[in-house]
C-alpha cells in the first residue's frame, strides 16, 4: 500500500485547474445549465486525495490516494435526495442490489449516479480540502452530527463545501467507481471489490470513529447480498445543458413520491423495481 501511495504521490503534478459553482441554493450565482436544485461544477484537472500518510495508515484500503483527476463540467445535487432544504432525510439507506434499478429511474428523469471524482471535487474543491467545511480539520457543529436521526436538510447553514454543495459529510453517497480510483485501491482488494466493483460508497459520515476514512477522501464497499446501511445514501448528478421542462416535471413528481414514502425501498418499489 505505501509503495503504491508513494509512487502515486511522486507522479502526480500539482493542480492547474479552476472551478466554479452555481445554482441550487448552495452558494454561488444561478446557472441555467443545471436543473433546479443542482450546482454546476466546471471542468477541471486537479490533484485530489489524501496526502497524510498517518491517515492512510489509520484507514487502510478506504482512503482515496492522490490522483490527478480530469472531470468534465457536471451538475451535482446541492443537497442529498430528496434534494431541497427543509426536507427530511430518507429513513433508510441503499444497498448495492438497489443501484441498477435506481440508475434506470434516474436515467428516465435526466439524472445519473455521480462518479467518485465528481463527488470528491464537489466536496474538496480544487484546493483538495480534507473535510467539506475545512481544509484540514473536522469542525464540530458545522454539519449535522447525527447521521441516524438527522434534522431536515439545510438545518446547518455552514455545512457547505468550497463549491457551494451542502450537507456533505453526514452520510456517504453511492457513486460509480472510476478506473483511476479503482486502480489506486486495487492492492487492498486482491480478491476484487465487494459488490463487483461497479459502485463505491463515497465520503465520510458524521461518525468520526468509522472503519473507513471519515473525510472527503473516504470510500468503502458493500457486498452484493448485504442489506442496506442507513448511512449509505445518495446525491445525484446530471449532465449540463440538458434541462427539459417535461423531464423536470416528472422528476418533481418522483421527488414528491420519495418525500411521501420517506424510504428509498418504498420509492423504488413504487417505480416497479
BALOBA-1460 file (C-alpha; in Angstrom, 3 decimals):
// residues 273
<rec num="1" residu="x" x="0.000" y="0.000" z="0.000"/>
<rec num="2" residu="x" x="2.667" y="2.520" z="0.993"/>
<rec num="3" residu="x" x="4.884" y="1.825" z="-2.037"/>
<rec num="4" residu="x" x="1.856" y="2.340" z="-4.256"/>
<rec num="5" residu="x" x="0.920" y="5.500" z="-2.364"/>
<rec num="6" residu="x" x="4.418" y="6.987" z="-2.651"/>
<rec num="7" residu="x" x="4.592" y="6.179" z="-6.353"/>
<rec num="8" residu="x" x="1.262" y="7.869" z="-7.000"/>
<rec num="9" residu="x" x="2.170" y="10.920" z="-4.946"/>
<rec num="10" residu="x" x="5.505" y="11.303" z="-6.714"/>
<rec num="11" residu="x" x="3.990" y="11.122" z="-10.182"/>
<rec num="12" residu="x" x="1.006" y="13.408" z="-9.703"/>
<rec num="13" residu="x" x="1.562" y="17.078" z="-10.637"/>
<rec num="14" residu="x" x="0.113" y="19.966" z="-8.705"/>
<rec num="15" residu="x" x="-3.339" y="21.264" z="-9.532"/>
<rec num="16" residu="x" x="-3.627" y="23.545" z="-12.516"/>
<rec num="17" residu="x" x="-7.398" y="23.522" z="-12.646"/>
<rec num="18" residu="x" x="-10.087" y="26.083" z="-11.997"/>
<rec num="19" residu="x" x="-13.559" y="25.594" z="-10.650"/>
<rec num="20" residu="x" x="-16.813" y="27.467" z="-10.456"/>
<rec num="21" residu="x" x="-20.192" y="26.646" z="-8.997"/>
<rec num="22" residu="x" x="-23.726" y="27.903" z="-9.111"/>
<rec num="23" residu="x" x="-27.435" y="27.070" z="-8.897"/>
<rec num="24" residu="x" x="-29.295" y="25.055" z="-6.330"/>
<rec num="25" residu="x" x="-29.204" y="27.435" z="-3.399"/>
<rec num="26" residu="x" x="-25.836" y="26.254" z="-2.121"/>
<rec num="27" residu="x" x="-23.819" y="29.383" z="-2.789"/>
<rec num="28" residu="x" x="-22.616" y="30.974" z="-5.990"/>
<rec num="29" residu="x" x="-24.636" y="32.520" z="-8.762"/>
<rec num="30" residu="x" x="-27.551" y="30.850" z="-10.523"/>
<rec num="31" residu="x" x="-26.792" y="28.670" z="-13.529"/>
<rec num="32" residu="x" x="-29.190" y="27.916" z="-16.362"/>
<rec num="33" residu="x" x="-27.063" y="24.915" z="-17.370"/>
<rec num="34" residu="x" x="-28.249" y="22.793" z="-14.440"/>
<rec num="35" residu="x" x="-31.704" y="21.781" z="-13.253"/>
<rec num="36" residu="x" x="-33.167" y="23.495" z="-10.213"/>
<rec num="37" residu="x" x="-31.671" y="22.148" z="-7.013"/>
<rec num="38" residu="x" x="-28.313" y="21.377" z="-8.569"/>
<rec num="39" residu="x" x="-24.934" y="23.099" z="-8.524"/>
<rec num="40" residu="x" x="-22.733" y="23.419" z="-11.588"/>
<rec num="41" residu="x" x="-19.072" y="22.437" z="-11.232"/>
<rec num="42" residu="x" x="-16.912" y="23.385" z="-14.195"/>
<rec num="43" residu="x" x="-14.475" y="21.096" z="-15.957"/>
<rec num="44" residu="x" x="-11.283" y="20.626" z="-14.056"/>
<rec num="45" residu="x" x="-7.870" y="18.994" z="-13.994"/>
<rec num="46" residu="x" x="-6.799" y="18.785" z="-10.371"/>
<rec num="47" residu="x" x="-4.964" y="16.598" z="-7.881"/>
<rec num="48" residu="x" x="-7.301" y="15.217" z="-5.219"/>
<rec num="49" residu="x" x="-6.756" y="12.685" z="-2.445"/>
<rec num="50" residu="x" x="-5.261" y="12.077" z="0.979"/>
<rec num="51" residu="x" x="-1.683" y="13.357" z="1.379"/>
<rec num="52" residu="x" x="-1.286" y="12.464" z="5.067"/>
<rec num="53" residu="x" x="0.434" y="9.085" z="5.482"/>
<rec num="54" residu="x" x="-0.927" y="8.778" z="9.018"/>
<rec num="55" residu="x" x="-4.479" y="8.893" z="7.669"/>
<rec num="56" residu="x" x="-3.645" y="6.312" z="5.025"/>
<rec num="57" residu="x" x="-2.215" y="4.032" z="7.698"/>
<rec num="58" residu="x" x="-5.190" y="4.532" z="10.020"/>
<rec num="59" residu="x" x="-7.770" y="3.606" z="7.372"/>
<rec num="60" residu="x" x="-6.105" y="1.060" z="5.060"/>
<rec num="61" residu="x" x="-7.866" y="0.480" z="1.777"/>
<rec num="62" residu="x" x="-10.576" y="3.060" z="2.419"/>
<rec num="63" residu="x" x="-8.679" y="6.256" z="1.613"/>
<rec num="64" residu="x" x="-8.589" y="7.815" z="-1.834"/>
<rec num="65" residu="x" x="-4.916" y="8.360" z="-2.614"/>
<rec num="66" residu="x" x="-3.688" y="11.408" z="-4.558"/>
<rec num="67" residu="x" x="-4.626" y="11.187" z="-8.225"/>
<rec num="68" residu="x" x="-4.784" y="13.734" z="-10.993"/>
<rec num="69" residu="x" x="-8.454" y="13.730" z="-11.930"/>
<rec num="70" residu="x" x="-9.884" y="15.251" z="-15.086"/>
<rec num="71" residu="x" x="-13.617" y="15.985" z="-14.909"/>
<rec num="72" residu="x" x="-15.968" y="17.494" z="-17.441"/>
<rec num="73" residu="x" x="-18.455" y="20.147" z="-16.354"/>
<rec num="74" residu="x" x="-21.239" y="18.475" z="-14.381"/>
<rec num="75" residu="x" x="-24.287" y="19.243" z="-12.265"/>
<rec num="76" residu="x" x="-24.486" y="17.839" z="-8.742"/>
<rec num="77" residu="x" x="-27.324" y="17.863" z="-6.234"/>
<rec num="78" residu="x" x="-26.800" y="20.778" z="-3.890"/>
<rec num="79" residu="x" x="-28.378" y="18.582" z="-1.205"/>
<rec num="80" residu="x" x="-28.670" y="14.787" z="-0.931"/>
<rec num="81" residu="x" x="-32.009" y="13.347" z="-2.031"/>
<rec num="82" residu="x" x="-34.772" y="14.399" z="-1.719"/>
<rec num="83" residu="x" x="-32.675" y="17.397" z="-2.651"/>
<rec num="84" residu="x" x="-34.068" y="20.548" z="-1.048"/>
<rec num="85" residu="x" x="-33.636" y="22.462" z="2.172"/>
<rec num="86" residu="x" x="-36.281" y="21.635" z="4.756"/>
<rec num="87" residu="x" x="-36.971" y="18.119" z="3.545"/>
<rec num="88" residu="x" x="-36.416" y="15.074" z="5.724"/>
<rec num="89" residu="x" x="-33.598" y="12.659" z="5.043"/>
<rec num="90" residu="x" x="-34.788" y="9.198" z="3.912"/>
<rec num="91" residu="x" x="-35.144" y="6.837" z="6.860"/>
<rec num="92" residu="x" x="-33.220" y="4.053" z="5.144"/>
<rec num="93" residu="x" x="-30.115" y="3.624" z="3.030"/>
<rec num="94" residu="x" x="-29.377" y="1.911" z="-0.266"/>
<rec num="95" residu="x" x="-27.773" y="-1.452" z="-0.993"/>
<rec num="96" residu="x" x="-25.701" y="-2.477" z="-3.994"/>
<rec num="97" residu="x" x="-28.622" y="-4.588" z="-5.279"/>
<rec num="98" residu="x" x="-30.836" y="-1.498" z="-5.429"/>
<rec num="99" residu="x" x="-28.422" y="0.559" z="-7.526"/>
<rec num="100" residu="x" x="-29.117" y="-0.864" z="-11.029"/>
<rec num="101" residu="x" x="-32.891" y="-0.183" z="-10.818"/>
<rec num="102" residu="x" x="-32.099" y="3.170" z="-9.261"/>
<rec num="103" residu="x" x="-29.915" y="4.011" z="-12.251"/>
<rec num="104" residu="x" x="-32.845" y="3.211" z="-14.538"/>
<rec num="105" residu="x" x="-35.116" y="5.530" z="-12.571"/>
<rec num="106" residu="x" x="-32.583" y="8.349" z="-12.679"/>
<rec num="107" residu="x" x="-31.944" y="7.914" z="-16.404"/>
<rec num="108" residu="x" x="-35.654" y="8.280" z="-17.138"/>
<rec num="109" residu="x" x="-35.552" y="11.675" z="-15.437"/>
<rec num="110" residu="x" x="-32.347" y="13.195" z="-16.756"/>
<rec num="111" residu="x" x="-30.226" y="12.231" z="-13.770"/>
<rec num="112" residu="x" x="-27.483" y="9.710" z="-13.044"/>
<rec num="113" residu="x" x="-25.219" y="8.461" z="-10.320"/>
<rec num="114" residu="x" x="-22.234" y="10.718" z="-9.752"/>
<rec num="115" residu="x" x="-18.751" y="9.337" z="-10.258"/>
<rec num="116" residu="x" x="-16.325" y="9.191" z="-7.341"/>
<rec num="117" residu="x" x="-14.170" y="12.017" z="-8.824"/>
<rec num="118" residu="x" x="-17.232" y="14.235" z="-9.254"/>
<rec num="119" residu="x" x="-18.278" y="13.894" z="-5.626"/>
<rec num="120" residu="x" x="-14.686" y="14.253" z="-4.497"/>
<rec num="121" residu="x" x="-14.302" y="17.523" z="-6.410"/>
<rec num="122" residu="x" x="-17.686" y="18.819" z="-5.235"/>
<rec num="123" residu="x" x="-16.657" y="18.238" z="-1.615"/>
<rec num="124" residu="x" x="-12.932" y="19.011" z="-1.629"/>
<rec num="125" residu="x" x="-12.834" y="21.775" z="-4.223"/>
<rec num="126" residu="x" x="-9.724" y="22.479" z="-6.304"/>
<rec num="127" residu="x" x="-7.637" y="23.070" z="-3.173"/>
<rec num="128" residu="x" x="-8.261" y="19.495" z="-2.024"/>
<rec num="129" residu="x" x="-9.877" y="20.126" z="1.358"/>
<rec num="130" residu="x" x="-9.896" y="17.131" z="3.687"/>
<rec num="131" residu="x" x="-13.322" y="17.988" z="5.111"/>
<rec num="132" residu="x" x="-16.256" y="19.767" z="3.457"/>
<rec num="133" residu="x" x="-16.025" y="22.858" z="5.670"/>
<rec num="134" residu="x" x="-12.306" y="22.984" z="6.452"/>
<rec num="135" residu="x" x="-9.076" y="22.262" z="4.617"/>
<rec num="136" residu="x" x="-7.636" y="20.122" z="7.406"/>
<rec num="137" residu="x" x="-9.883" y="19.526" z="10.420"/>
<rec num="138" residu="x" x="-13.329" y="18.178" z="11.189"/>
<rec num="139" residu="x" x="-15.304" y="21.150" z="12.534"/>
<rec num="140" residu="x" x="-17.660" y="20.155" z="15.347"/>
<rec num="141" residu="x" x="-21.105" y="21.684" z="14.920"/>
<rec num="142" residu="x" x="-20.654" y="22.767" z="11.304"/>
<rec num="143" residu="x" x="-22.700" y="19.876" z="9.933"/>
<rec num="144" residu="x" x="-25.393" y="17.507" z="11.144"/>
<rec num="145" residu="x" x="-23.827" y="15.444" z="13.971"/>
<rec num="146" residu="x" x="-26.314" y="12.544" z="13.900"/>
<rec num="147" residu="x" x="-26.407" y="10.640" z="10.630"/>
<rec num="148" residu="x" x="-29.051" y="8.249" z="12.014"/>
<rec num="149" residu="x" x="-31.578" y="10.827" z="13.266"/>
<rec num="150" residu="x" x="-30.713" y="13.983" z="11.334"/>
<rec num="151" residu="x" x="-32.525" y="17.290" z="11.324"/>
<rec num="152" residu="x" x="-34.056" y="18.313" z="7.964"/>
<rec num="153" residu="x" x="-31.748" y="19.074" z="5.082"/>
<rec num="154" residu="x" x="-30.295" y="22.569" z="5.229"/>
<rec num="155" residu="x" x="-30.571" y="22.914" z="9.008"/>
<rec num="156" residu="x" x="-26.836" y="23.549" z="9.283"/>
<rec num="157" residu="x" x="-26.284" y="26.583" z="7.077"/>
<rec num="158" residu="x" x="-22.499" y="26.452" z="7.456"/>
<rec num="159" residu="x" x="-22.296" y="22.885" z="6.198"/>
<rec num="160" residu="x" x="-21.146" y="23.956" z="2.749"/>
<rec num="161" residu="x" x="-18.192" y="22.866" z="0.647"/>
<rec num="162" residu="x" x="-15.885" y="25.174" z="-1.361"/>
<rec num="163" residu="x" x="-18.081" y="24.575" z="-4.412"/>
<rec num="164" residu="x" x="-21.305" y="25.533" z="-2.626"/>
<rec num="165" residu="x" x="-22.598" y="21.970" z="-2.125"/>
<rec num="166" residu="x" x="-24.489" y="21.439" z="1.151"/>
<rec num="167" residu="x" x="-24.852" y="18.737" z="3.803"/>
<rec num="168" residu="x" x="-21.751" y="16.782" z="2.873"/>
<rec num="169" residu="x" x="-20.010" y="14.668" z="5.497"/>
<rec num="170" residu="x" x="-23.266" y="13.453" z="7.047"/>
<rec num="171" residu="x" x="-23.951" y="10.255" z="5.119"/>
<rec num="172" residu="x" x="-21.937" y="8.596" z="2.389"/>
<rec num="173" residu="x" x="-23.245" y="8.639" z="-1.168"/>
<rec num="174" residu="x" x="-23.247" y="5.801" z="-3.650"/>
<rec num="175" residu="x" x="-21.248" y="6.604" z="-6.765"/>
<rec num="176" residu="x" x="-19.830" y="4.985" z="-9.864"/>
<rec num="177" residu="x" x="-16.308" y="3.694" z="-9.238"/>
<rec num="178" residu="x" x="-13.934" y="5.099" z="-11.850"/>
<rec num="179" residu="x" x="-10.882" y="3.255" z="-13.182"/>
<rec num="180" residu="x" x="-8.318" y="5.650" z="-11.708"/>
<rec num="181" residu="x" x="-9.634" y="5.373" z="-8.155"/>
<rec num="182" residu="x" x="-10.110" y="1.615" z="-8.553"/>
<rec num="183" residu="x" x="-6.525" y="1.148" z="-9.741"/>
<rec num="184" residu="x" x="-5.153" y="3.098" z="-6.776"/>
<rec num="185" residu="x" x="-7.118" y="0.914" z="-4.326"/>
<rec num="186" residu="x" x="-6.748" y="-2.439" z="-6.083"/>
<rec num="187" residu="x" x="-3.811" y="-3.588" z="-3.955"/>
<rec num="188" residu="x" x="-6.067" y="-3.577" z="-0.893"/>
<rec num="189" residu="x" x="-8.653" y="-5.805" z="-2.615"/>
<rec num="190" residu="x" x="-6.715" y="-8.669" z="-4.237"/>
<rec num="191" residu="x" x="-9.892" y="-10.770" z="-4.494"/>
<rec num="192" residu="x" x="-11.808" y="-7.920" z="-6.131"/>
<rec num="193" residu="x" x="-14.017" y="-5.170" z="-4.756"/>
<rec num="194" residu="x" x="-17.046" y="-6.232" z="-2.698"/>
<rec num="195" residu="x" x="-20.205" y="-5.783" z="-4.704"/>
<rec num="196" residu="x" x="-18.475" y="-6.326" z="-8.030"/>
<rec num="197" residu="x" x="-16.529" y="-3.092" z="-8.366"/>
<rec num="198" residu="x" x="-19.087" y="-1.020" z="-10.266"/>
<rec num="199" residu="x" x="-20.064" y="1.110" z="-7.273"/>
<rec num="200" residu="x" x="-18.425" y="2.682" z="-4.234"/>
<rec num="201" residu="x" x="-19.893" y="4.382" z="-1.187"/>
<rec num="202" residu="x" x="-18.023" y="7.666" z="-1.273"/>
<rec num="203" residu="x" x="-17.321" y="10.078" z="1.570"/>
<rec num="204" residu="x" x="-17.141" y="10.202" z="5.317"/>
<rec num="205" residu="x" x="-20.102" y="10.493" z="7.663"/>
<rec num="206" residu="x" x="-20.933" y="12.336" z="10.862"/>
<rec num="207" residu="x" x="-19.345" y="9.471" z="12.808"/>
<rec num="208" residu="x" x="-15.636" y="10.111" z="13.214"/>
<rec num="209" residu="x" x="-14.908" y="6.599" z="14.523"/>
<rec num="210" residu="x" x="-15.838" y="4.609" z="11.405"/>
<rec num="211" residu="x" x="-13.684" y="1.887" z="9.858"/>
<rec num="212" residu="x" x="-13.422" y="3.941" z="6.658"/>
<rec num="213" residu="x" x="-11.806" y="7.367" z="6.438"/>
<rec num="214" residu="x" x="-14.233" y="9.933" z="7.936"/>
<rec num="215" residu="x" x="-13.303" y="12.630" z="5.420"/>
<rec num="216" residu="x" x="-13.807" y="13.720" z="1.827"/>
<rec num="217" residu="x" x="-11.280" y="11.024" z="0.940"/>
<rec num="218" residu="x" x="-13.205" y="8.134" z="2.495"/>
<rec num="219" residu="x" x="-14.516" y="5.333" z="0.297"/>
<rec num="220" residu="x" x="-15.870" y="1.894" z="1.131"/>
<rec num="221" residu="x" x="-17.640" y="-1.033" z="-0.469"/>
<rec num="222" residu="x" x="-20.548" y="-3.331" z="0.302"/>
<rec num="223" residu="x" x="-21.232" y="-6.903" z="-0.712"/>
<rec num="224" residu="x" x="-23.940" y="-7.541" z="-3.279"/>
<rec num="225" residu="x" x="-26.001" y="-9.603" z="-0.821"/>
<rec num="226" residu="x" x="-25.742" y="-7.226" z="2.129"/>
<rec num="227" residu="x" x="-28.746" y="-5.306" z="3.398"/>
<rec num="228" residu="x" x="-28.740" y="-1.509" z="3.108"/>
<rec num="229" residu="x" x="-26.854" y="0.552" z="5.654"/>
<rec num="230" residu="x" x="-28.598" y="3.735" z="6.730"/>
<rec num="231" residu="x" x="-25.530" y="5.893" z="6.215"/>
<rec num="232" residu="x" x="-25.113" y="4.854" z="2.569"/>
<rec num="233" residu="x" x="-27.329" y="7.440" z="0.917"/>
<rec num="234" residu="x" x="-27.447" y="9.304" z="-2.373"/>
<rec num="235" residu="x" x="-26.622" y="12.599" z="-4.034"/>
<rec num="236" residu="x" x="-27.286" y="12.625" z="-7.769"/>
<rec num="237" residu="x" x="-25.592" y="14.215" z="-10.755"/>
<rec num="238" residu="x" x="-26.669" y="15.292" z="-14.233"/>
<rec num="239" residu="x" x="-25.045" y="16.479" z="-17.408"/>
<rec num="240" residu="x" x="-25.290" y="20.229" z="-18.070"/>
<rec num="241" residu="x" x="-27.415" y="21.894" z="-20.740"/>
<rec num="242" residu="x" x="-29.967" y="19.075" z="-20.768"/>
<rec num="243" residu="x" x="-32.806" y="20.827" z="-18.933"/>
<rec num="244" residu="x" x="-36.214" y="19.848" z="-20.315"/>
<rec num="245" residu="x" x="-39.470" y="21.105" z="-18.795"/>
<rec num="246" residu="x" x="-41.296" y="17.794" z="-19.197"/>
<rec num="247" residu="x" x="-38.431" y="15.820" z="-17.698"/>
<rec num="248" residu="x" x="-38.190" y="18.245" z="-14.785"/>
<rec num="249" residu="x" x="-41.909" y="17.958" z="-14.099"/>
<rec num="250" residu="x" x="-41.612" y="14.184" z="-13.995"/>
<rec num="251" residu="x" x="-38.649" y="14.419" z="-11.645"/>
<rec num="252" residu="x" x="-40.573" y="16.729" z="-9.338"/>
<rec num="253" residu="x" x="-43.246" y="14.041" z="-9.117"/>
<rec num="254" residu="x" x="-40.594" y="11.453" z="-8.268"/>
<rec num="255" residu="x" x="-39.102" y="13.646" z="-5.560"/>
<rec num="256" residu="x" x="-42.544" y="14.178" z="-4.050"/>
<rec num="257" residu="x" x="-43.057" y="10.406" z="-4.065"/>
<rec num="258" residu="x" x="-39.787" y="9.945" z="-2.175"/>
<rec num="259" residu="x" x="-40.804" y="12.603" z="0.332"/>
<rec num="260" residu="x" x="-44.162" y="10.912" z="0.870"/>
<rec num="261" residu="x" x="-42.793" y="7.384" z="1.255"/>
<rec num="262" residu="x" x="-39.791" y="8.500" z="3.275"/>
<rec num="263" residu="x" x="-37.731" y="5.472" z="2.238"/>
<rec num="264" residu="x" x="-35.663" y="4.520" z="-0.777"/>
<rec num="265" residu="x" x="-37.069" y="0.986" z="-0.615"/>
<rec num="266" residu="x" x="-40.711" y="2.046" z="-0.952"/>
<rec num="267" residu="x" x="-39.793" y="4.666" z="-3.560"/>
<rec num="268" residu="x" x="-38.083" y="2.077" z="-5.765"/>
<rec num="269" residu="x" x="-40.880" y="-0.440" z="-5.191"/>
<rec num="270" residu="x" x="-43.422" y="2.104" z="-6.458"/>
<rec num="271" residu="x" x="-41.233" y="2.627" z="-9.516"/>
<rec num="272" residu="x" x="-41.609" y="-1.090" z="-10.217"/>
<rec num="273" residu="x" x="-38.128" y="-2.180" z="-9.154"/>
